């Protein structure tokens, strides 16, 4: 399948992206997350989506 720049642009407009960045002051939590994901074989994306959904659902949002 050929790359279609216009189709890619339309698709990107339908998505929402977030970024998590760990700094030296909290890097230990980033490392713990990395180890947990490696241990479970889960992707960061799926884990964070589940976590966010559970949190928002528990708050009735």
OpenMM code with the backbone's topology and positions (N, CA, C; nanometers):
from openmm import Vec3, app, unit

residues = "UNK UNK UNK UNK UNK UNK UNK UNK UNK UNK UNK UNK UNK UNK UNK UNK UNK UNK UNK UNK UNK UNK UNK UNK UNK UNK UNK UNK UNK UNK UNK UNK UNK UNK UNK UNK UNK UNK UNK UNK UNK UNK UNK UNK UNK UNK UNK UNK UNK UNK UNK UNK UNK UNK UNK UNK UNK UNK UNK UNK UNK".split()
positions = [
    Vec3(0.0847, -0.1174, 0.0000),
    Vec3(0.0000, 0.0000, 0.0000),
    Vec3(0.0893, 0.1239, 0.0000),
    Vec3(0.0575, 0.2179, -0.0821),
    Vec3(0.1370, 0.3400, -0.0945),
    Vec3(0.1041, 0.4373, 0.0184),
    Vec3(0.2029, 0.5163, 0.0544),
    Vec3(0.1858, 0.6192, 0.1562),
    Vec3(0.1017, 0.7321, 0.0993),
    Vec3(0.0012, 0.7734, 0.1735),
    Vec3(-0.0856, 0.8819, 0.1308),
    Vec3(-0.0815, 0.9904, 0.2378),
    Vec3(-0.0119, 1.0989, 0.2089),
    Vec3(0.0079, 1.2059, 0.3068),
    Vec3(-0.1241, 1.2668, 0.3522),
    Vec3(-0.2158, 1.2831, 0.2623),
    Vec3(-0.3453, 1.3440, 0.2978),
    Vec3(-0.4245, 1.2526, 0.3914),
    Vec3(-0.4239, 1.1233, 0.3637),
    Vec3(-0.4934, 1.0277, 0.4500),
    Vec3(-0.4294, 1.0247, 0.5884),
    Vec3(-0.2973, 1.0288, 0.5937),
    Vec3(-0.2265, 1.0311, 0.7218),
    Vec3(-0.2622, 1.1562, 0.8012),
    Vec3(-0.2701, 1.2690, 0.7342),
    Vec3(-0.3046, 1.3952, 0.7997),
    Vec3(-0.4448, 1.3876, 0.8599),
    Vec3(-0.5407, 1.3352, 0.7833),
    Vec3(-0.6782, 1.3216, 0.8322),
    Vec3(-0.6833, 1.2286, 0.9533),
    Vec3(-0.6074, 1.1201, 0.9486),
    Vec3(-0.6056, 1.0253, 1.0597),
    Vec3(-0.5471, 1.0901, 1.1849),
    Vec3(-0.4355, 1.1621, 1.1705),
    Vec3(-0.3728, 1.2291, 1.2851),
    Vec3(-0.4659, 1.3303, 1.3498),
    Vec3(-0.5491, 1.3951, 1.2701),
    Vec3(-0.6439, 1.4930, 1.3228),
    Vec3(-0.7509, 1.4276, 1.4098),
    Vec3(-0.7701, 1.2977, 1.3954),
    Vec3(-0.8708, 1.2248, 1.4722),
    Vec3(-0.8135, 1.1617, 1.5988),
    Vec3(-0.6867, 1.1818, 1.6249),
    Vec3(-0.6237, 1.1196, 1.7411),
    Vec3(-0.5846, 1.2241, 1.8450),
    Vec3(-0.5623, 1.1768, 1.9676),
    Vec3(-0.5141, 1.2606, 2.0773),
    Vec3(-0.3895, 1.1936, 2.1329),
    Vec3(-0.2837, 1.2700, 2.1490),
    Vec3(-0.1584, 1.2171, 2.2015),
    Vec3(-0.1236, 1.2839, 2.3337),
    Vec3(-0.0655, 1.2060, 2.4241),
    Vec3(-0.0134, 1.2556, 2.5498),
    Vec3(0.1288, 1.2044, 2.5637),
    Vec3(0.2074, 1.2729, 2.6422),
    Vec3(0.3463, 1.2351, 2.6629),
    Vec3(0.3752, 1.2336, 2.8119),
    Vec3(0.4435, 1.1302, 2.8571),
    Vec3(0.4880, 1.1231, 2.9959),
    Vec3(0.6395, 1.1312, 2.9939),
    Vec3(0.6929, 1.2220, 3.0720),
    Vec3(0.8377, 1.2394, 3.0770),
    Vec3(0.8812, 1.2356, 3.2228),
    Vec3(0.9743, 1.1471, 3.2542),
    Vec3(1.0271, 1.1372, 3.3900),
    Vec3(1.1601, 1.2100, 3.3982),
    Vec3(1.1715, 1.2951, 3.4979),
    Vec3(1.2934, 1.3725, 3.5221),
    Vec3(1.3768, 1.3032, 3.6291),
    Vec3(1.5014, 1.3441, 3.6482),
    Vec3(1.5867, 1.2797, 3.7486),
    Vec3(1.5240, 1.2732, 3.8884),
    Vec3(1.4398, 1.3696, 3.9222),
    Vec3(1.3780, 1.3700, 4.0554),
    Vec3(1.2735, 1.2609, 4.0737),
    Vec3(1.2171, 1.2095, 3.9653),
    Vec3(1.1158, 1.1043, 3.9768),
    Vec3(1.1424, 0.9862, 3.8833),
    Vec3(1.2660, 0.9735, 3.8410),
    Vec3(1.3030, 0.8697, 3.7443),
    Vec3(1.2769, 0.7284, 3.7975),
    Vec3(1.2797, 0.7123, 3.9298),
    Vec3(1.2580, 0.5790, 3.9867),
    Vec3(1.1206, 0.5244, 3.9489),
    Vec3(1.0199, 0.6111, 3.9384),
    Vec3(0.8864, 0.5648, 3.9001),
    Vec3(0.8814, 0.5274, 3.7523),
    Vec3(0.9541, 0.5983, 3.6723),
    Vec3(0.9642, 0.5621, 3.5314),
    Vec3(1.0307, 0.4269, 3.5144),
    Vec3(1.1339, 0.4023, 3.5932),
    Vec3(1.2038, 0.2740, 3.5866),
    Vec3(1.1146, 0.1608, 3.6362),
    Vec3(1.0396, 0.1864, 3.7443),
    Vec3(0.9465, 0.0850, 3.7953),
    Vec3(0.8412, 0.0507, 3.6901),
    Vec3(0.7901, 0.1532, 3.6228),
    Vec3(0.6909, 0.1306, 3.5179),
    Vec3(0.7507, 0.0482, 3.4046),
    Vec3(0.8698, 0.0834, 3.3641),
    Vec3(0.9386, 0.0118, 3.2563),
    Vec3(0.9575, -0.1361, 3.2926),
    Vec3(0.9992, -0.1627, 3.4155),
    Vec3(1.0189, -0.3006, 3.4615),
    Vec3(0.8862, -0.3756, 3.4672),
    Vec3(0.7827, -0.3096, 3.5169),
    Vec3(0.6510, -0.3724, 3.5256),
    Vec3(0.6003, -0.4113, 3.3868),
    Vec3(0.6142, -0.3196, 3.2926),
    Vec3(0.5678, -0.3474, 3.1568),
    Vec3(0.6465, -0.4615, 3.0931),
    Vec3(0.7759, -0.4664, 3.1176),
    Vec3(0.8583, -0.5755, 3.0652),
    Vec3(0.8155, -0.7082, 3.1279),
    Vec3(0.7854, -0.7050, 3.2576),
    Vec3(0.7450, -0.8263, 3.3294),
    Vec3(0.6092, -0.8778, 3.2803),
    Vec3(0.5161, -0.7873, 3.2546),
    Vec3(0.3813, -0.8276, 3.2142),
    Vec3(0.3656, -0.8419, 3.0632),
    Vec3(0.4592, -0.7858, 2.9865),
    Vec3(0.4489, -0.7912, 2.8415),
    Vec3(0.3448, -0.6954, 2.7854),
    Vec3(0.2997, -0.6053, 2.8679),
    Vec3(0.1981, -0.5083, 2.8273),
    Vec3(0.2648, -0.3841, 2.7688),
    Vec3(0.1987, -0.3209, 2.6739),
    Vec3(0.2538, -0.1966, 2.6189),
    Vec3(0.2218, -0.0810, 2.7134),
    Vec3(0.3050, 0.0209, 2.7093),
    Vec3(0.2814, 0.1397, 2.7917),
    Vec3(0.1477, 0.2022, 2.7535),
    Vec3(0.1179, 0.2050, 2.6260),
    Vec3(-0.0066, 0.2656, 2.5796),
    Vec3(-0.1286, 0.1952, 2.6389),
    Vec3(-0.1333, 0.0634, 2.6301),
    Vec3(-0.2504, -0.0087, 2.6813),
    Vec3(-0.2592, 0.0016, 2.8334),
    Vec3(-0.1461, -0.0050, 2.9017),
    Vec3(-0.1460, 0.0064, 3.0477),
    Vec3(-0.1973, 0.1429, 3.0918),
    Vec3(-0.1463, 0.2485, 3.0311),
    Vec3(-0.1873, 0.3835, 3.0698),
    Vec3(-0.3329, 0.4105, 3.0343),
    Vec3(-0.3790, 0.3588, 2.9214),
    Vec3(-0.5197, 0.3759, 2.8856),
    Vec3(-0.6101, 0.3082, 2.9885),
    Vec3(-0.5748, 0.1864, 3.0303),
    Vec3(-0.6530, 0.1150, 3.1320),
    Vec3(-0.6534, 0.1912, 3.2634),
    Vec3(-0.5365, 0.2395, 3.3038),
    Vec3(-0.5222, 0.3126, 3.4289),
    Vec3(-0.6052, 0.4407, 3.4278),
    Vec3(-0.5979, 0.5145, 3.3200),
    Vec3(-0.6728, 0.6395, 3.3081),
    Vec3(-0.8227, 0.6119, 3.3058),
    Vec3(-0.8643, 0.5099, 3.2307),
    Vec3(-1.0062, 0.4762, 3.2240),
    Vec3(-1.0593, 0.4391, 3.3616),
    Vec3(-0.9866, 0.3545, 3.4340),
    Vec3(-1.0302, 0.3138, 3.5678),
    Vec3(-1.0394, 0.4340, 3.6612),
    Vec3(-0.9421, 0.5233, 3.6537),
    Vec3(-0.9424, 0.6420, 3.7395),
    Vec3(-1.0607, 0.7327, 3.7072),
    Vec3(-1.0823, 0.7597, 3.5802),
    Vec3(-1.1934, 0.8475, 3.5419),
    Vec3(-1.3284, 0.7840, 3.5735),
    Vec3(-1.3413, 0.6535, 3.5499),
    Vec3(-1.4654, 0.5834, 3.5832),
    Vec3(-1.4930, 0.5893, 3.7325),
    Vec3(-1.3895, 0.5716, 3.8146),
    Vec3(-1.4085, 0.5741, 3.9603),
    Vec3(-1.4498, 0.7125, 4.0094),
    Vec3(-1.4155, 0.8145, 3.9322),
    Vec3(-1.4519, 0.9524, 3.9676),
    Vec3(-1.5831, 0.9951, 3.9023),
    Vec3(-1.6425, 0.9051, 3.8248),
    Vec3(-1.7689, 0.9339, 3.7590),
    Vec3(-1.7586, 1.0353, 3.6470),
    Vec3(-1.6417, 1.0412, 3.5863),
    Vec3(-1.6197, 1.1372, 3.4776),
    Vec3(-1.6433, 1.0694, 3.3438),
] * unit.nanometer
topology = app.Topology()
chain = topology.addChain("A")
for resn in residues:
    res = topology.addResidue(resn, chain)
    for name in ("N", "CA", "C"):
        topology.addAtom(name, app.Element.getBySymbol(name[0]), res)
